Amino acid sequence: MNKITLFSVLLFSLCGAMFAGEPAVYNRLAEELSRDCGGTNKKVFIGFFPYSSGKDSHDSDIISEKIAAAMDRLGGIGAVSKEVRADVLSRMKIQRRGIVEERVIRKMGKMAGADCVVMGNLAAPNNEQIELNARTVSVKSGKVLSVSWGILTRDWDRQHWDNIHSLHRLEKSSPPVASLFYERGRYYLDVEGGRYADAVTDFSRALSIDESHWEAALARGYAYYVSYDYKKARADYARAAEINGEGLDAKYLLGMLSREEGRLEESVGHFADVVKAAPNDPLPYKQRAFSWMYAKQFDKAIEDFTRSIVLAPGQAGAYASRGQVYALKGNYDSAIADTEEALKVNPSLHQTHLTRGFAYSKLGESDKSEKSYAEAIRLWPAVLNDGFHGKTREEEKSLLIRILKNYDVGRNAGEALLDRLAQYGGDEAVAGAFTAVYKKSEPSRRIKILSAFWKLRSPGSLDFLSELLADADVSVRLNAVFAIWRIGGDRAKQMLSKALNDNSPDVRKLAIGSLGVLRDEGHLAEIARVAKKEKDPEIKWLARQTTKKIQVEKAKRESKQLSEIDLWDLVDNIVWRGPRYEQIVGKMKSLPKEDWPGFIRKIDDFLAAFPSKKGDESWEALMFIMPHFVAPFESDPVLIGNLLGDMAADKSYGVVFRKMVIDHAKAETLQRIADDSEEYPLIRAAAQESLRGKNSK
């Protein structure tokens, strides 16, 4: 054996640990594929099973070995050994994923000393499943003797990673071999999600060692293709075709690439070349059918899908795709028939359920249509993001409401359905559906339904949410408060004010915060009552802050006097005792008491911008200005305390402000600040410290 063949055998051995305890599906496949091979003592060459997408995958090797092992267990007939298989594939320059002419299949069987050859193809409807379609070909006559198909569980991703690590170790201990990098690149294509950049790196290293490695060129082209780098993909496919002129893989892959690029006529031409060379392979017919479908040549697409199905009757994907074409043509009965056949083979094809639902809806069979759509949502919740073909927004809403009420689509899909319906903001019908579903749901699901209520924001749900404010479950009441806040309006504010009396501190806090966000001036007295009587210090502080916040917003909105005070003019006249000093101080003193929080906030905003206006002298100027702000109001320590409390939290100037104001206050004022500033502990402490300093003097 040559170096490449020895390496291929090594790769097969890496997979050996996977084949113990195979499921019954492989035993069935082995029995059906060997049944007509000609009796006992016959040998079967298990070929390879390329993905219809063109991916160069080790999944084919693994499945081949699993079927071979199952065949050996049958007795009376045996599979050609993996060593002989690797040698034949290498000597014939056959890639383990490509389109192979019938004459080549027969030659391959003869070289292996086999009576029959098993070939086929794979499709991956999702990350966990593989659809296999296989056929047994007579080496002597070239006729197809039997076919079989099945849905396989793809549960060997961990082994792919183990093999990558094994090849890493082998790379460090051996001279560089092109096949090592090629095989590791294939594993990078195989792992869930695909590591395409790593695959490209390994395929490039393989080609740098062996420029004639056409398999690496094709595989790198595929990695570029799935990464949407079509220019590089085309260059690599052309390179592979130049190296291996007899291979059909490059033409097959160029057909797919041309279709993605919108070159539909060119795509059809490539697949026609492949069909001519391999007329009994179902894949090129299927791929050409897709190109016809994109070109809206529906009759030709149906014809090619039909040929593919005849050659491989177990193709769920071909039935499903032909059903789509029938639906596009308006032949809904045929569309339903094909989707039923597809779902018999693989019930998990969510797109096929959508096609069937669409066809039933066009025939007026709403119950069957809704059931199909519900199953599609259950299998693949993301279909909700794409909309439903042919339906208006109102029709789609009605459909989703009926599915929500009448079908159990599972937890994950159910949550996605709620979120989708919540996008119909404020809709009364949706709110009614949420209410009905909530009442019949298990407690574990109710919180998620409540989250959909606050996303929906429908005033029509306030009656129901009002009932939930009395629920024994605190989490239910919390979510109800949140939903009520999101809806807003006078009635929502009234309901939130009642929640201020809830026995849960968390509910009371959320109710206070919600009223603050809603700027609820109508319930200021109730929030102030909470601030006065509440024993929980955190809630007490929140109630005070909320009261203050609402008052500030009210002052900003209502007081025209505030807007007439120019703070720069105020600073100039107070600090330097300008001609308008008495006028400005008088205007400040004449402000209504309820307007002072707004004025304090205005000073706060002014000081926040002050350093940027005064440059490097800002701190010195600030220290000079502060005492003069306080002087006119020396007799009102509560006012000074409020001013300090509103501004001292800002670290950029709060420390200086607090120090300068207190340092310039009289002892009597300091004492009153210390007594009356319980809610501002930092100010109180500073006042007490300053008072001690003054008394000591």
N, C-alpha and C positions, 0 to 999 in steps of 0.2 A: 504493500500500500504506500502511496505517496504521502507527503507531509500534510496536505489538505485533508485527505481522507482520514488519516489518523486523528487530526484535530476534530473532524466531524464526529467520529466515534466517541471521542472524549466528551463532546457536547451532548450526545445522546445519553451518555452515562450520568451526566449531571441531573438528568430528568428521572433517573431510575427510581428514586425514593418516592415518586408521586403515584406509583401505579398499584399500590396495594389497596385492596378493598374497594374496587371500582363499583359504581352504582349499576343498577340493572340495565340502564339505557345502553351501555356499551356491550353488554351481553346480547341484547336484542339486535343492535346494529351488526355485530359480528355474525350472528346467526342468519340474518336476512341477506347480508352481503355475500356470504359464502354458500348459500343454499343451492344455487344453480351453477356452481363452479365445476361440477363434474364428478362428484363422489369423493371417496376416501383417498388418502395419500396424495392429495393435490396441494400445490403450494400457491399461496396468494401473496402478491407483492402489494403491500400497503403503500400507496404513493403519498401524495400530499394534498392538503386542503387549503387552497389560497382564499384569503378574504376577498370578497367582491369589491371592496374599497381599494384593493391593491396593496394593502399593508404587508410588509415582509415580516412575518410573525413566527415566533417559536410555538405559538399555540397549535399550529399545524403539526409540528413534530410531536408535541405532547399527545394530541388526539390520535395521531397515527399509532403511537406506541400503546395507547390505551386499547384501541381496537385490535391491534396485533396480539396483545396479551389476552384479550377476551377470546380471540379466535383460537389461540393455542389451548385455552381451557376447554374448548368445545370437544376436542379429540377428533381424529379422522381427517382433519385438514389443518394445515399449519401456515403461519405467516413467515415470509422470508425474514431472516435475522436482520437486526438493525445494522450490523456491520456491513452485510452485503448491500443493504438498502443505501447506506451512506456512500459506499464505493460506486454504486451504479449512478446515483445522482451526481456525484462528482465527475465521473468519467464522461457522462453525457452532457455536462454543462447545463443541467436543468436546475433552475431555481425552484426553491420549495414554496413558490407562491404563484407561478405563472400559468399562462394558457399553454396547453401542450396539444400538438396535433395527434390524431389517432395513430398515425404510423409510428410516431415517437413513443406513444404509450405502449404499443405492441413491442417495439424494439426494446424498451425498458424492461418489459416483462421477460423477454427472451434472454436478455443479459443476466437477469436475476434467476433464471431457471424456473420461472413461475408459470402457472397455467392461467392465472387471472390477475388482473390489476384493479385495485380499488382506487378511484380518484373521486374528487368532489370539491365543494366550496363551502366557505363559512360566511356568515353574516352576524353582526353584533348589534342586536336591537337595544342593548344597554350594557352597562359595565359588568353585570353579573351573569349574563346569559350569552350563549353562542348557538346560533342555528346552523346545524350541519345538514347538507344534502350530499349524498354519496351514491356512486354507481359502480357496478362491477363490470369490467370489460374483458372479453375473451381475448387472450393473447393470439390464439390461432385464427379466429375469424374477425376480430375487431368489433364484434357486436356487443351491445349492452345487454348483459344477462339479468341483472337485477338492480333495483334502486332501494334506498332506505334513507330515512331522515330522522332527526331528533333534536330536541332542545337540551343542550348541555350546560351544566353549571361551571362557570369559570372561577375556580377556587384555588388557583395556583399562583396568584400574584406574588405571594411571599416567596415562593420558590424562584420566581424571576429575579427578585432582589438578591436572594442567596447566591444565585448563579453569577450575577453581576459582581458580587464581592469575591467569589471564587476566581473569576477572570481577572480581577484586580490583583489578587495574589499571584496568579500565574504570570501576569505581565511583568511583575517584579523579579520573578525567578527564572524567566526564559528569554531567549532572544526574541526580538519583535517579529511577530507573524501577522500577516494581513488578515488571516481568518479570525484571529483572536479579536481584533478590533471590530471586524464585521459582525461577529456573533454578539459581542457586547452591545454594539449599536442596535442590533435587532431587539435585544432585551430592553434597551431604553425605549424603543418604540412600543414594546409590549406593556410596560408597567402602567398602572391606572393613571390616566391623565396625560401620559406620554411625556418623556423628557427629550424633546426634539432637538434642542441645542446640543445636549450631550451626545445624542445619536449622530448628528451631523459631524461633530468632532471626531468620533470614532470611525465613521465611514471615511472621512477625509484622511485619517491616519492610515487606514487600510489601503486607500488608493495611492498614498504617497509611497507605500512599500511595494505595492503591486499595481502598476498602472492599468493592467489588463483585467482587474477584478470588476467585471461588469455587474455582478450582483451588488457590490458596494455602491457603484454608480447609480443603479436603479433605486436602491434603498435610500441613498442620500437625496435623490430626486423626490422620493415620496415624502421624506422629512421636510424638505423645502415646500412641497405641495400643501401639506397640512398646516404649514406655517404661513401660507398665503404668499410665498415668494415664488411666483409662477415663472419668472424669467430664469431663475437658477434651476428650477425643477425641469423646465424644458431643455436646458443645456445638458443636464445630467442624463435625461432620458435619451437624448440624441447621442450622447457619448456611449451609453450602454448599447444602443442599437448598432453603433459603428463597431464596437468590440465583438459583439455576438450577433452577427447578421441574421442568424436563423431564428433567434428568439422572438416570440410574439409579445413578451411582457411589455417592451417599450411601446409598441403600437397600442396595446390595451391601455396603458397608463397615459399615453398621449391623447387617446380618445377622451379619457376622463378630464384631463387638464384642459383640452380645447373646449369642452362643454362648460367648465367653470369660467373660462375666459369669454364665453359667449360666442365662440366659433362653432356653431352647431353643425353646419355643413361639413366642416373639417372633422369634427368629432364623429359624425356618422361615417365618414370615409375611413377613418382609422378602424372603427369597429367592424366595418364591412370587410376589411383586409383580414382581421382576426377570424371572423365568421367563416370566410372562405378557406382558411387554413385549418380551422378546428370546428367543423360544422356540427359536431356532437357535444360541444361544450356549452352549457347553458349560460355561462357568464357573459360572453360578448353580446348575445341576443338581449339579455336583460339590460346591459348598459346602453346598448344602442336604442332600446325602447325608451330609456330615460331621455336620451338626446332627442328622439322623435317627440316625446311628450313636451319637453321644453320648447321645441319648435312648433308646438300646437298641431302636429301631424298625428292626431289621436288614433286614426285607423291603423297607421303603420306602427304606432306604439303598441296597440293592442295585439297586432299580429306578432311582433317580436316577443312581447311578454308571454304570449301563448306558446310560442316555440320553446322558450326557456322553461316553461312549466311542463311541457311534454317531456323534455329531456331530464328534468329534475322535479317530480311531482310534489315534493315536500317543501317547496320554497314558499314559506309564509310571506316573505317580502315581495315576491313576484305576484302572488295573488292579491296582496294588499295594494300594490302599485297599479295593477290592472284595474282593480276596483276603483281607485282614484280617477283613473282615466275615464272609466265608464260614467262616474259621477260628473266629471267635467263635460262629458258629452250629453248629459241629461238622461242617460240610460240607468235609472236608479234601481230597477229590479236586478240588473246584472251586477251593479255595484254592490248591492246587499249580498248577493250570492257569492261574489268573490271575497268580500270581507268575512263572511261566515267561514269559508274554506281557510282563509288565513288564520282566523282565530281558533280553528280546530287544531292547527299545528302549534300556534303560539298565542295563547289568550292574553299575553301581557303587552301586545302591541297597541299602545295608547292611541297612536295616530289612526290606526285602523278602526278603533271604536269611534273616533271622531268622524271618519268617513261614513261609517254605517249610520251614525246619528244624523248626519246631514242628509243622507239618502232617505232615511225614514221620515224626516221632517218634510222633505219635498213630496213624499207620498201621503202626507197628512196623518201618519201614525205617530202621534205625539208621545204616547206612553213609551213605545219602543225607542223613540228618538231620545227622550229624556234619560232612559235607562242606559243607553249607549254613551251619551255625554257624561253621565255620572260615573260610569266605569272608567272613562278616559281621564276624568279629573282624579279619581282614586289612584290610578296607576301613575299619573304624571301631573301633579298639581300645577306645574309651570304652564300647562295649556291655558290656564286662566289669564295669563299675561298676553296671549296672542289673539284673544277674541275668537268668535265663532263665525265661520264663513257664511256669508249671506244673511246675517242677522243685524237688525238695527240695534241701537243702544237699548231701546225699550224692550225689544224682543229678547235680547240677551239678559237683561235684568229679570224679566219674568221667568225665563228659563232657569236662571241661577237660584231664584227664590224657591221655585218648585223643587229643584234638586236639594236645596238646603232643608226643606221641610220633609221631603219624602224619601231621601236616600241617605244611607250611612256610608260616607266615602272615606271613613277612617280619620284618625286624629289629625295627622299632618295636612292631608288634603282638606279636611274640614276647616282648619284654621286658615288655610290659604283662601278657601271659599268665603269665609267671613270677611277677611281683609279685602277681597275683591269687591264684595257687595258694599263694604263700608265706603268705597270710592264714589258711590252714588250719594254724595253728601246731602244730608237733610231729607232723604226720601222717606215718606211716611210708610209706603208699602214695605220697604226694607226694614224699617224699624219694627213693624208688626211681625215680620218674619223672625227677626232676632228675638223678640219677646216670646213668640211661640216656641222657638227652639230652646231658649233658655229654660222655660218652664218644664220641658220634658227631658232635659239633659241631666246627666250625672253631675254631682257637685264638683268633681274634678275638672269638668269642662266649662263650668259657668264663668270662671274668671276670664278665660279667653273670650267668651262671648261678650262679657262686659267691656273688654278692651275694644271690641268692635263697635260697641255703642258709642264710646267717646270718640272714635275715629269718624263715625257716621254723623254725629252732631245733629240729630233730628229732634226738633221740639216735640214731635209726636210721641217720643219715648219718655217724656217727663213724668207722666202718670205712673208708668211702670217703675221708673227709677225712684220715684217718691216712696213706693212700697218697699223698695230695697233698702231705704234708709233705716227701716225698722228690722232688718234681717239680723239674726243672731250672730252671723259670721262677720267679724271685723273686716276681713279682706273684701267681702262683698260690699260693705258700707263704704269702704275707702274707694273702691272702684266706682261705686255709684256717685260719690261726691265728685270724683274726677270727671266722670261723664257729664254730670250736671254743669260743672264749671265750663267744660268744652262747649256745651250748648249755649250757655249765656242767656241774657235777657232778664227781665224783671222777675218772672216766675222762678227762674233758676236761682236768682239772688235770694228770693224769699225762702226757697228750700234749703239753700246753704246756711242761711241764718238760723234755721231750726237745728242744723247739724252742729251749731256751736254748743249745744247742750248735750251732745253725745257723751256716753260714759267712757269712750276710748280717747285717750290723749292724742293718738295719731289722727283720728277722724277730726277732732277739734282743730288740730294744727292745720290739716289740709283745708278745712272749711274756712279758717281765718285767712290763710294764704290765697285761697280762691277768691274770696271777697275782695282782697287787696288787689289782685290782678284785674278783677272786674271793675275796680274803682267804685265800689258800692257806697255812695254817700248816704243812701237811705237807711243803712243799718250801722252807721257810725256809733250810735249810742250803745247798741248791743255789743259791738266789738270792744268799746271802751269799758263796758261792764265786765267783760271777760278779763280785760287788762287789770281791772281793779280787784276782782274777786278770785281769779285763778291762782291756785296754789302751785302748780307746776311752773318753775321759773322760766323754762324755755318757752312755754305757751304764753306766759305773762309778757315776756320780752317781745315775742312775735306779735301779740295783740297790740302792744304799744307802737311798734314799728309800723304795723299795718294802718293803725289809726292816723299816725303821722303822715304816712305815704298818701293816704286818701285826702287828707287835709291839704297837703302840698299841691296835689293835682287839682283840687277844687280851687285853691288860691290862684294857680296859674291860669285856670280857665276863666275865673270870674273877676278877678281884681284888675281894674284898669289902672289903679294907682301904682301897682307894682311895675307895670311896663313903663311908667313915666319917670321912674328913678334911674338916672344914668349913673352907673356905679363908678365910672372913671371920674365923672363930675363930683360924685359924692366923696371919693378918695381925695381928690385935689382940694376940695373945700374944707373937709374935716381935718386933714393932716396939716394943711398950711393955713387954716382958718381964713379961707377965701371969703369973698363978699357974699356968697350964697350959703355960708355955714349955717346961720340960724334958720334960713328957709328950708334947707335940706333936712336938718335935724328935726325941725318941726314936722315936716312931711313924714319922716320916718316914725316919729312918735305918734302921729295921727293915724297910722295904719290900724285898721281893726285888728283885734287880738287874733282872730282866726286867720288873718292874712300873714301873720308873722312867720309861720313855718315856710310859706312860699318865699318870703323875702330872705329868710335864712338860706334856703336852697339857692336863691339867686346869688347871694354872696358866695356861697360854696362854689357855684359854677364859675363865678368871676375869679376867685382865687386859684382855681384849678388852671385857668388860662393865664394867670398873672405872670408866672416866671417866663413864659415864652414871649411876653410883651416887654418885660423889663430887662431881659438878658442876664448878664453876670451879676448885676446888682440886686437881683430879685430877693435874695434872702435878707439882705440888709434893709431893703425897702419894706419887706413884709414885717420884719421885727419892729420897724418904726411905725407902721400903719396900725398894727393890732390894738395897741392901747387906745388909740383914738376912736376905734370902732366901739370900744366898751364904754368910754367915758360918758357919752350922753345917756347911758342906760344903767349907770352905777346903782341906781336905786331899785332896779328890778333884777335880782339875782337869778330868779327862775328863767327869765328871758335869756340871760347870759348863759345859764346852764344849758338851755335848749340849743343856743347858738354853738356852744362848745361841743355838745353831744353830736350835733349834726355834722360837724366838720372835723373833729379831732381824729376820726378813724382813718383819714387819708394820711398815709405815712409820708407823703411827699412834703407836707407842710404842717401836719397836725401837731407834731411835737412842739415845734416853735410857737405855733398859734396858742396852744394850751399854756405853754410856759409864759409867754409874753402877756397874755390876757390876765392870768392869775397873778403874775408878779406885779401888775399895775393896778390891781383891785385893792380896795380898802379892806381893812380887817373885818369890818362888819359884813361887807359883801362876801368875803371869803367864807365867813362862818355860815352865812345863809346858803352859799353854794354847797358847802360841805354837808349841810343838813338836808338840802332839797334835791341833791343829785344822786339819789340812790340808783337810778337806772343807768348812770354813767360812772361806773366804778373808777375808771382812770382819772376822770375829772375830779371826782370826790377825793381821791387819794392825793392828787396834785394840789387841790385847794387846802387840804389838811396840812400837807407839808409846807406850803407857803405860809399858812396861818401860824404854824409853829415857829417858822423863821421870823415872822413879824413880831410875835409875842416875845421871843427871846431877846429881840432888840429893845 
